[in-house]
Amino acid sequence: MRIGDWNKVAMLRHIWILSQTNRQSIWTSWMNTYLLKGKCFWEVVILNSCSWAWRHILKLRSKIIHLIRSVVGNGKLTFFMV
């Protein structure tokens, strides 16, 4: 496997970890507070000022959107699941 493929898999793993609402870590808390800022991961705009890693994680959204399904809870929140 090429190094670029390994990198893509590692970044996809970050998306998976962000999607796990029952699994909070320091990294996910930081991401939610400072990068997502209460916004949906799928709607965050890619800014020129964001880091290389965050920009590439956001660019991977289009590659995995077909693998995602939504789970509607009480009508106020929708979570994505892989």
N, CA and C of each residue as an Amber inpcrd file, in Angstrom:
protein
   246
   0.8450000  -1.1690000   0.0000000   0.0000000   0.0000000   0.0000000
   0.9000000   1.2460000   0.0000000   0.5020000   2.2290000  -0.7520000
   1.2760000   3.4670000  -0.8440000   1.0750000   4.3310000   0.3980000
   2.0470000   5.1740000   0.6870000   1.9940000   6.0420000   1.8630000
   0.7980000   6.9940000   1.7810000   0.4540000   7.4470000   0.5760000
  -0.7010000   8.3230000   0.4070000  -1.9980000   7.6400000   0.7950000
  -2.1090000   6.3590000   0.4990000  -3.2970000   5.5970000   0.8850000
  -3.3860000   5.4540000   2.4030000  -2.2410000   5.1920000   3.0410000
  -2.2110000   5.0930000   4.5020000  -2.6360000   6.4120000   5.1350000
  -2.1770000   7.5110000   4.5740000  -2.5360000   8.8290000   5.0980000
  -4.0350000   9.0640000   4.9780000  -4.6090000   8.7000000   3.8470000
  -6.0490000   8.8750000   3.6470000  -6.8370000   8.0420000   4.6550000
  -6.4100000   6.8220000   4.8850000  -7.0800000   5.9590000   5.8560000
  -6.9990000   6.5660000   7.2550000  -5.8400000   7.1090000   7.6120000
  -5.6840000   7.7380000   8.9270000  -6.6210000   8.9330000   9.0780000
  -6.7730000   9.7240000   8.0350000  -7.6690000  10.8730000   8.0900000
  -9.1280000  10.4320000   8.1430000  -9.4610000   9.3710000   7.4370000
 -10.8190000   8.8360000   7.5190000 -11.1180000   8.3400000   8.9310000
 -10.1050000   7.8300000   9.5980000 -10.2640000   7.3830000  10.9900000
 -10.6070000   8.5690000  11.8860000 -10.0380000   9.7290000  11.6170000
 -10.3830000  10.9260000  12.3810000 -11.8630000  11.2670000  12.2190000
 -12.3780000  11.1370000  11.0080000 -13.8070000  11.3910000  10.7720000
 -14.6370000  10.3960000  11.5640000 -14.2370000   9.1490000  11.5630000
 -14.9530000   8.1160000  12.3170000 -14.9820000   8.4660000  13.8070000
 -13.8450000   8.8780000  14.3520000 -13.7640000   9.2180000  15.7730000
 -14.6530000  10.4270000  16.0890000 -14.6710000  11.4230000  15.2060000
 -15.5490000  12.5800000  15.4150000 -17.0190000  12.1900000  15.4170000
 -17.3640000  11.1580000  14.6750000 -18.7620000  10.7460000  14.5690000
 -19.2490000   9.9640000  15.7830000 -18.3460000   9.4820000  16.5950000
 -18.7100000   8.6740000  17.7520000 -19.1250000   9.5770000  18.9120000
 -20.4330000   9.7880000  19.0670000 -20.9280000  10.6970000  20.0950000
 -20.7380000  10.1410000  21.5020000 -20.6510000   8.8510000  21.6340000
 -20.4900000   8.2460000  22.9580000 -19.0250000   8.1440000  23.3760000
 -18.1310000   8.5780000  22.5500000 -16.6980000   8.4430000  22.8080000
 -16.0430000   9.8180000  22.7790000 -15.8950000  10.4330000  23.9270000
 -15.2920000  11.7560000  23.9950000 -13.8350000  11.6340000  24.4300000
 -12.9880000  12.3110000  23.7190000 -11.5700000  12.3660000  24.0600000
 -11.1670000  13.8350000  24.0940000  -9.9700000  14.0980000  24.5190000
  -9.4750000  15.4740000  24.5170000  -9.4590000  16.0070000  23.0930000
  -9.0570000  15.1560000  22.1420000  -8.9890000  15.5760000  20.7390000
 -10.3670000  15.9330000  20.2080000 -11.3860000  15.0830000  20.4450000
 -12.7310000  15.3720000  19.9200000 -13.3260000  16.5960000  20.6070000
 -13.0720000  16.7600000  21.9050000 -13.5610000  17.9550000  22.6060000
 -12.9350000  19.2090000  22.0080000 -11.6360000  19.1520000  21.7460000
 -10.9510000  20.2940000  21.1520000 -11.4950000  20.5850000  19.7550000
 -11.6630000  19.5490000  18.9500000 -12.1800000  19.7200000  17.5830000
 -13.5710000  20.3430000  17.6060000 -14.4300000  19.8340000  18.4880000
 -15.7880000  20.3630000  18.5860000 -15.8120000  21.8090000  19.0640000
 -14.9310000  22.1560000  19.9770000 -14.9100000  23.5100000  20.5360000
 -14.2810000  24.5230000  19.5860000 -13.1460000  24.1880000  19.0050000
 -12.3770000  25.1840000  18.2560000 -12.5240000  25.1160000  16.7340000
 -12.8300000  23.9580000  16.1980000 -12.9430000  23.8670000  14.7340000
 -14.3960000  23.7330000  14.2690000 -15.1550000  22.9000000  14.9290000
 -16.5530000  22.7480000  14.5240000 -17.4300000  23.8470000  15.1170000
 -17.1410000  24.2760000  16.3220000 -17.8490000  25.3860000  16.9840000
 -19.3610000  25.2140000  16.9360000 -19.8270000  24.0000000  17.2300000
 -21.2620000  23.7350000  17.2690000 -21.8970000  23.4980000  15.9110000
 -21.1060000  23.5330000  14.8570000 -21.6330000  23.3120000  13.5070000
 -21.5500000  21.8310000  13.1470000 -22.3230000  21.4610000  12.1810000
 -22.2950000  20.0960000  11.6670000 -21.0090000  19.8900000  10.8560000
 -20.3670000  18.7630000  11.0660000 -19.1350000  18.4380000  10.3370000
 -19.3260000  18.5600000   8.8350000 -20.4880000  18.1940000   8.3320000
 -20.7540000  18.1770000   6.8900000 -20.9660000  19.5550000   6.3120000
 -21.1720000  20.5650000   7.1740000 -21.4590000  21.9160000   6.7030000
 -20.3300000  22.9060000   6.9390000 -19.2680000  22.5010000   7.5980000
 -18.1570000  23.4040000   7.8910000 -17.4860000  23.8180000   6.5820000
 -17.2590000  25.0970000   6.4420000 -16.6070000  25.6510000   5.2530000
 -15.0920000  25.4790000   5.3950000 -14.4510000  25.1250000   4.3110000
 -12.9950000  24.9840000   4.3100000 -12.3850000  26.3750000   4.1360000
 -11.7360000  26.8470000   5.1930000 -11.1170000  28.1750000   5.1620000
  -9.6640000  28.0780000   4.7020000  -9.1810000  29.1330000   4.0920000
  -7.7760000  29.1700000   3.6790000  -6.8340000  29.1480000   4.8790000
  -7.3180000  29.6270000   6.0170000  -6.4680000  29.7210000   7.2060000
  -6.3970000  28.4260000   8.0160000  -7.1660000  27.4150000   7.6390000
  -7.1460000  26.1730000   8.4230000  -5.8870000  25.3570000   8.1100000
  -5.5850000  24.4440000   9.0000000  -4.3690000  23.6410000   8.8400000
  -4.4930000  22.6870000   7.6530000  -3.3630000  22.2050000   7.2040000
  -3.3260000  21.2490000   6.0950000  -4.1300000  20.0100000   6.4380000
  -3.9390000  19.4960000   7.6480000  -4.6280000  18.2620000   8.0490000
  -6.1390000  18.4630000   8.0980000  -6.6100000  19.5650000   8.7010000
  -8.0500000  19.8080000   8.7940000  -8.6500000  20.0170000   7.4050000
  -7.9420000  20.7330000   6.5490000  -8.4140000  20.9520000   5.1780000
  -8.5910000  19.6190000   4.4510000  -7.6260000  18.7070000   4.6000000
  -7.7160000  17.4240000   3.9190000  -8.7720000  16.5120000   4.5280000
  -8.9780000  16.5940000   5.8210000 -10.0720000  15.8370000   6.4500000
 -11.3970000  16.3130000   5.8820000 -11.5740000  17.6290000   5.7820000
 -12.8250000  18.1670000   5.2410000 -13.0080000  17.8150000   3.7680000
 -11.9270000  17.7700000   3.0160000 -12.0270000  17.4100000   1.5970000
 -12.4420000  15.9600000   1.4070000 -12.1850000  15.1110000   2.3830000
 -12.5630000  13.6920000   2.2750000 -14.0640000  13.4760000   2.4270000
 -14.7970000  14.4940000   2.8520000 -16.2460000  14.3430000   3.0370000
 -16.9210000  13.8530000   1.7640000 -16.5220000  14.3920000   0.6350000
 -17.1690000  14.0020000  -0.6270000 -16.8740000  12.5500000  -1.0020000
 -15.7810000  12.0180000  -0.5060000 -15.4190000  10.6330000  -0.8250000
 -16.1940000   9.6150000   0.0150000 -16.6880000  10.0310000   1.1910000
 -17.3440000   9.0610000   2.0720000 -18.8300000   9.3180000   2.2870000
 -19.3650000  10.3820000   1.7160000 -20.7640000  10.7300000   1.9640000
 -21.7190000   9.5920000   1.5790000 -21.3830000   8.8280000   0.5640000
 -22.2640000   7.7290000   0.1450000 -22.2480000   6.5630000   1.1330000
 -21.3340000   6.5560000   2.0790000 -21.2540000   5.4960000   3.0860000
 -21.9830000   5.8560000   4.3800000 -22.5610000   7.0470000   4.4460000
 -23.1410000   7.5760000   5.6660000 -24.6580000   7.4340000   5.6370000
 -25.2050000   7.1210000   6.8030000 -26.6570000   7.1370000   6.9500000
 -26.9910000   8.0040000   8.1460000 -28.1600000   8.5960000   8.1470000
 -28.5770000   9.4710000   9.2320000 -29.4700000   8.7290000  10.2000000
 -29.3590000   9.0870000  11.4640000 -30.2360000   8.5610000  12.4970000
 -30.9100000   9.7590000  13.1360000 -32.2170000   9.8420000  13.0010000
 -32.9590000  10.9660000  13.5460000 -33.4350000  10.5780000  14.9360000
 -33.1290000  11.4180000  15.8960000 -33.5220000  11.1570000  17.2770000
 -34.8800000  11.7510000  17.5780000 -34.8920000  12.7810000  18.3940000
 -36.1470000  13.4050000  18.8290000 -36.6480000  14.4700000  17.8500000
 -36.0450000  14.5880000  16.7190000 -36.4410000  15.5780000  15.7330000
 -35.6150000  16.8500000  15.7980000 -34.8730000  17.0400000  16.8840000
 -34.0240000  18.2210000  17.0290000 -32.6060000  17.9480000  16.5650000
 -32.1800000  16.6930000  16.6530000 -30.8040000  16.3450000  16.2960000
 -30.7910000  15.2040000  15.2960000 -29.8240000  15.2460000  14.4100000
 -29.5760000  14.1430000  13.4970000 -28.0940000  13.8260000  13.5800000
 -27.7730000  12.5730000  13.7460000 -26.3860000  12.1530000  13.8150000
 -26.0660000  11.3240000  12.5900000 -24.8350000  11.4260000  12.1050000
 -24.4400000  10.5870000  10.9870000 -23.7280000   9.3530000  11.5200000
 -23.9220000   8.2600000  10.8360000 -23.2990000   7.0170000  11.2330000
 -22.6380000   6.4020000  10.0200000 -21.5120000   5.7920000  10.2390000
 -20.7770000   5.1170000   9.1630000 -21.0720000   3.6470000   9.2350000
